[in-house]
Amino acid sequence: MSDTSAPAFTRRYLNTANARLGAVALAASDDFFADKQRMLNPAPAQFIPGKYDANGKWMDGWESRRRRGPGHDWCIVRLARPTRIRGVDLDTSHFTGNFPPAAAIEACRIDAGDPGPGADWAPLLPTVSLGGNAHHYHALDSAQFHTHLRVNLYPDGGLARLRVYGEVEPAAADADGRIDLAAATNGARAVAANNEHFGAAANLLLPGRGVDMGDGWETRRRREPGFDWCVIALARPGVIEAIEVDTAHFKGNFPQACSIEGALVTASSDEALVTQSMFWPTVLPKQTLQMDYQHHYRAQIEAHQPISHVRLSIYPDGGISRLRLIGHPA
């Protein structure tokens, strides 16, 4: 379950400490009790009573052994994309008698390779107190794009999840000057959806093809008139030239059809966008879909000015794995 009390930056910006997007825990002083990579799992941390491994109680996060000397534990993380960081969540969910009393974060930028012994680490989050089994949200306003973080735990203990929210550095365009305007790794985000019962709309924007039916956006079975929809903020305003709608793994539950509407929104709250989207011009007229299939559209796209947001509408309900919107940034 998501934290309904989370601050706005967790919804406004992308979490680039997400293993699904390519973030990696490179090294740690110690991860005896729980592998450092678990800390970057985008799913909420879980607790499994009675589950043990060779080193002790299995915990869903990064956990070091009990420190018996001076110093503190640390972990170096490569973010999925260079990020101008706007906030972090140090999540100690299920860590009660084994959470760190305090933590701090340092950051650096290295465009080729990973930090070595001489890396120039700069303070990002000063030392803050932590409690057990809780989210610890801290708003930040970094001026630079960072590629790596060093998370310091004082003196030791467990961190269930590290989440780092911020603006993603614009991606390099292809030879024709185009990018995937709907890619999470370029900065696109899901703003809202009328229903996400079986799968979050944000999954549409993930890299690669879906791994299974749970790796996509899927709504409940509709028992009343109407259709389902989600609103997506593009990575950058642009003109869409090619569209891919992928129903991978959706066979008995793919939508009968889909359409896309879009507009250039200069200033609006996420809440206001939902109402506005009902009146956006058509970008892709309604198209019939097939099960477990990659649908590609070019000629069907209607001429449009640069747009910053789209609404993907599915008729009447069902699941879509991925959405790709290839175009020229404006």
LODRENDO-690023 format. One line per 5 residues: their letters; for each residue x, y, z of C-alpha. Coordinates in nm, 3 decimals, padded with zeros to 5 digits. Last residue first. Layout:
BEGIN
A> X Y Z  ...;
% end
This chain:
BEGIN
APHGI> 00.958 02.119 -02.864  01.079 01.763 -02.816  01.046 01.558 -03.134  00.848 01.238 -03.105  00.812 00.878 -02.999;
LRLRS> 00.519 00.803 -02.769  00.558 00.453 -02.624  00.289 00.296 -02.403  00.344 -00.035 -02.223  00.148 -00.326 -02.071;
IGGDP> -00.215 -00.245 -02.138  -00.500 -00.398 -01.936  -00.878 -00.399 -01.933  -01.168 -00.155 -01.954  -01.432 -00.020 -02.197;
YISLR> -01.271 00.098 -02.410  -00.929 00.236 -02.310  -00.845 00.607 -02.296  -00.485 00.730 -02.280  -00.487 01.097 -02.184;
VHSIP> -00.187 01.298 -02.293  00.015 01.583 -02.148  00.280 01.830 -02.271  00.167 01.883 -02.630  00.338 02.045 -02.929;
QHAEI> 00.087 02.128 -03.205  -00.115 01.851 -03.362  -00.175 01.662 -03.684  -00.370 01.341 -03.623  -00.186 01.013 -03.572;
QARYH> -00.330 00.730 -03.785  -00.040 00.739 -04.032  00.203 00.651 -03.755  00.069 00.377 -03.531  00.228 00.057 -03.400;
HQYDM> 00.040 -00.207 -03.200  00.257 -00.459 -03.011  00.042 -00.765 -02.933  -00.071 -00.986 -02.645  -00.440 -00.950 -02.733;
QLTQK> -00.551 -00.729 -03.019  -00.664 -00.366 -03.015  -00.911 -00.165 -03.225  -00.811 00.201 -03.260  -01.003 00.511 -03.146;
PLVTP> -00.849 00.825 -03.292  -00.489 00.908 -03.196  -00.408 01.271 -03.111  -00.765 01.385 -03.038  -00.813 01.730 -02.890;
WFMSQ> -00.842 01.773 -02.510  -01.186 01.838 -02.363  -01.214 01.555 -02.109  -00.850 01.617 -02.017  -00.940 01.945 -01.849;
TVLAE> -01.128 01.766 -01.570  -00.835 01.538 -01.489  -00.584 01.819 -01.532  -00.741 02.019 -01.249  -00.629 01.760 -00.992;
DSSAT> -00.274 01.758 -01.124  -00.260 02.134 -01.074  -00.227 02.356 -01.378  00.018 02.581 -01.556  00.139 02.551 -01.916;
VLAGE> -00.068 02.258 -02.038  -00.014 02.171 -02.402  -00.283 01.921 -02.495  -00.347 01.555 -02.569  -00.601 01.282 -02.648;
ISCAQ> -00.520 00.918 -02.711  -00.755 00.638 -02.811  -00.795 00.271 -02.722  -00.998 -00.031 -02.829  -01.136 -00.366 -02.713;
PFNGK> -00.920 -00.351 -02.404  -00.711 -00.659 -02.315  -00.853 -00.898 -02.052  -00.859 -01.248 -02.196  -00.514 -01.204 -02.347;
FHATD> -00.306 -00.938 -02.171  00.048 -01.083 -02.165  00.190 -00.802 -02.385  -00.080 -00.546 -02.475  00.170 -00.297 -02.622;
VEIAE> 00.053 00.038 -02.756  00.326 00.195 -02.968  00.296 00.546 -03.109  00.501 00.733 -03.369  00.530 01.100 -03.462;
IVGPR> 00.432 01.280 -03.142  00.508 01.653 -03.128  00.673 01.770 -02.808  00.650 01.897 -02.452  00.905 01.716 -02.236;
ALAIV> 00.895 01.396 -02.031  00.523 01.378 -02.097  00.270 01.410 -01.816  00.034 01.114 -01.838  -00.341 01.100 -01.771;
CWDFG> -00.514 00.762 -01.736  -00.845 00.641 -01.869  -01.128 00.389 -01.833  -01.454 00.379 -02.029  -01.823 00.451 -01.985;
PERRR> -02.136 00.256 -01.900  -02.144 00.037 -01.586  -02.004 -00.303 -01.483  -01.640 -00.232 -01.575  -01.408 -00.520 -01.489;
RTEWG> -01.122 -00.375 -01.283  -00.842 -00.177 -01.445  -00.502 -00.294 -01.561  -00.185 -00.090 -01.618  00.118 -00.310 -01.674;
DGMDV> 00.355 -00.557 -01.508  00.100 -00.782 -01.341  00.029 -00.959 -01.670  00.393 -01.066 -01.697  00.743 -00.936 -01.776;
GRGPL> 00.621 -00.622 -01.951  00.837 -00.507 -02.239  01.138 -00.287 -02.184  01.160 00.033 -01.981  00.870 00.153 -01.761;
LLNAA> 00.615 00.412 -01.873  00.304 00.192 -01.878  00.390 00.072 -01.527  00.294 00.419 -01.397  -00.071 00.331 -01.471;
AGFHE> -00.061 00.095 -01.174  -00.193 -00.263 -01.204  -00.489 -00.471 -01.087  -00.723 -00.208 -00.941  -00.572 00.095 -01.111;
NNAAV> -00.890 00.294 -01.185  -00.973 00.651 -01.288  -00.608 00.725 -01.350  -00.391 01.021 -01.254  -00.058 01.193 -01.319;
ARAGN> 00.153 00.908 -01.455  00.504 01.036 -01.510  00.745 01.115 -01.793  01.102 01.207 -01.691  01.319 01.050 -01.960;
TAAAL> 01.357 00.726 -01.763  00.980 00.723 -01.719  00.943 00.703 -02.094  00.638 00.874 -02.248  00.823 01.130 -02.463;
DIRGD> 01.032 00.856 -02.618  01.296 01.068 -02.788  01.343 01.211 -03.138  01.620 01.417 -03.300  01.643 01.201 -03.612;
ADAAA> 01.970 01.040 -03.503  01.817 00.964 -03.164  01.777 01.222 -02.888  01.989 01.236 -02.573  01.779 01.223 -02.261;
PEVEG> 01.685 01.531 -02.060  01.817 01.514 -01.701  01.554 01.368 -01.472  01.385 01.594 -01.218  01.363 01.450 -00.871;
YVRLR> 01.263 01.184 -00.623  01.503 00.951 -00.443  01.356 00.650 -00.266  01.569 00.435 -00.036  01.382 00.139 00.107;
ALGGD> 01.399 -00.099 00.403  01.695 00.059 00.578  01.859 -00.160 00.841  02.122 -00.118 01.109  02.459 00.047 01.166;
PYLNV> 02.625 00.354 01.325  02.496 00.585 01.199  02.386 00.489 00.847  02.547 00.671 00.554  02.392 00.662 00.206;
RLHTH> 02.637 00.752 -00.070  02.461 00.875 -00.382  02.552 00.863 -00.750  02.443 01.036 -01.073  02.363 01.387 -00.952;
FQASD> 02.212 01.674 -01.153  02.291 02.005 -00.991  02.098 02.275 -00.804  01.970 02.040 -00.534  01.645 02.145 -00.369;
LAHYH> 01.556 01.891 -00.103  01.237 01.783 00.076  01.290 01.517 00.343  01.050 01.231 00.403  01.118 00.971 00.673;
HANGG> 00.882 00.677 00.632  00.837 00.462 00.942  00.900 00.120 01.099  01.162 00.244 01.343  01.273 00.603 01.388;
LSVTP> 01.542 00.802 01.214  01.727 01.119 01.309  01.883 01.333 01.038  02.247 01.394 00.941  02.267 01.640 00.656;
LLPAW> 02.103 01.550 00.322  02.304 01.635 00.009  02.661 01.681 00.130  02.917 01.667 -00.152  03.127 01.365 -00.251;
DAGPG> 03.425 01.430 -00.480  03.537 01.078 -00.568  03.898 00.995 -00.479  03.841 00.634 -00.373  03.647 00.563 -00.693;
PDGAD> 03.299 00.660 -00.795  03.143 00.483 -01.097  03.203 00.490 -01.470  03.162 00.778 -01.713  02.937 01.072 -01.629;
IRCAE> 03.032 01.095 -01.263  02.821 01.332 -01.054  02.833 01.330 -00.675  02.603 01.294 -00.376  02.614 01.254 00.002;
IAAAP> 02.331 01.126 00.223  02.291 01.118 00.602  02.143 00.874 00.853  02.050 00.847 01.221  01.930 00.605 01.489;
PFNGT> 01.972 00.313 01.246  01.688 00.054 01.253  01.737 -00.286 01.422  01.485 -00.307 01.703  01.201 -00.196 01.473;
FHSTD> 01.281 -00.244 01.104  00.946 -00.340 00.953  00.935 -00.021 00.736  01.252 00.186 00.781  01.194 00.411 00.480;
LDVGR> 01.435 00.694 00.408  01.229 00.892 00.158  01.405 01.157 -00.048  01.321 01.492 -00.206  01.377 01.730 -00.495;
IRTPR> 01.692 01.578 -00.644  01.815 01.702 -00.980  01.871 01.355 -01.121  02.113 01.187 -01.360  01.931 00.864 -01.449;
ALRVI> 01.883 00.521 -01.288  02.077 00.632 -00.982  02.404 00.460 -00.891  02.402 00.380 -00.521  02.694 00.367 -00.277;
CWDHG> 02.618 00.214 00.064  02.750 00.315 00.406  02.802 00.179 00.757  02.951 00.375 01.046  03.280 00.414 01.232;
PGRRR> 03.414 00.286 01.562  03.390 -00.078 01.673  03.132 -00.349 01.751  02.890 -00.276 01.464  02.586 -00.504 01.463;
RSEWG> 02.551 -00.652 01.114  02.429 -00.448 00.818  02.077 -00.441 00.680  01.955 -00.335 00.335  01.587 -00.402 00.270;
DMWKG> 01.328 -00.679 00.300  01.453 -00.868 00.603  01.527 -01.238 00.639  01.606 -01.321 01.003  01.949 -01.478 01.044;
NADYK> 02.266 -01.529 00.842  02.182 -01.865 00.680  01.830 -01.751 00.592  01.518 -01.697 00.800  01.148 -01.655 00.724;
GPIFQ> 00.929 -01.706 01.032  00.715 -01.400 00.978  00.749 -01.247 00.630  00.768 -00.867 00.641  00.721 -00.667 00.324;
APAPN> 00.871 -00.349 00.185  00.654 -00.160 -00.062  00.745 -00.228 -00.424  01.008 -00.007 -00.591  01.294 -00.242 -00.492;
LMRQK> 01.601 -00.022 -00.437  01.671 -00.131 -00.075  01.666 -00.495 -00.187  01.997 -00.435 -00.367  02.180 -00.388 -00.033;
DAFFD> 02.133 -00.755 00.054  02.006 -00.817 00.407  02.183 -00.954 00.716  02.548 -00.922 00.616  02.516 -00.609 00.408;
DSAAL> 02.841 -00.437 00.511  03.053 -00.144 00.394  02.840 -00.129 00.084  02.901 -00.131 -00.289  02.724 -00.074 -00.619;
AVAGL> 02.355 -00.056 -00.526  02.205 -00.025 -00.874  01.935 00.194 -01.030  01.816 00.069 -01.371  01.451 00.177 -01.397;
RANAT> 01.320 -00.137 -01.225  01.592 -00.093 -00.962  01.437 00.237 -00.856  01.659 00.501 -00.697  01.534 00.730 -00.977;
NLYRR> 01.198 00.792 -00.809  01.026 01.026 -01.055  00.876 01.357 -00.945  00.533 01.510 -00.876  00.388 01.225 -00.673;
TFAPA> 00.667 01.183 -00.417  00.724 01.559 -00.426  00.370 01.615 -00.297  00.440 01.480 00.050  00.343 01.127 00.156;
STDSM> 00.038 01.103 00.386  -00.136 00.844 00.164  00.161 00.611 00.195  00.122 00.351 -00.079  00.000 00.000 00.000;
% end
